[in-house]
Amino acid sequence: KIRLRMGFREVERGLRANKCKLVLMAHNLEGGAIQEKTAVITRECEERGVKVVGCWNARKIGKIVGKSVKVSVVGVENVEGVEGEWKKIRKLLER
């Protein structure tokens, strides 16, 4: 099973399939095309009631998910095996 979707295209695909539970987005995204993609992801999340968290930068997100490249957007799909941590994250996001 897929746990994470990385990149604008994959996250958008996951949102349209109603599979993403949370979206992490780098806070320092700039540029015309990136602004458009960010707006699309944000709109899709709003329509589906999915939280968007602006955090870190793309390099740090990439490192956290175990990639050696920058990752601007991550969609969380499957929380199997980490339900305890997921509950803690949801509590923090509800504040």
Secondary structure by P-SEA (a helix, b strand, c coil): cccccccaaaaaaaaaaccccbbbbbcccccaaaaaaaaaaaaaaaaabbbbbbcccaaaaaaaacccbbbcbbbbcccccaaaaaaaaaaaaac
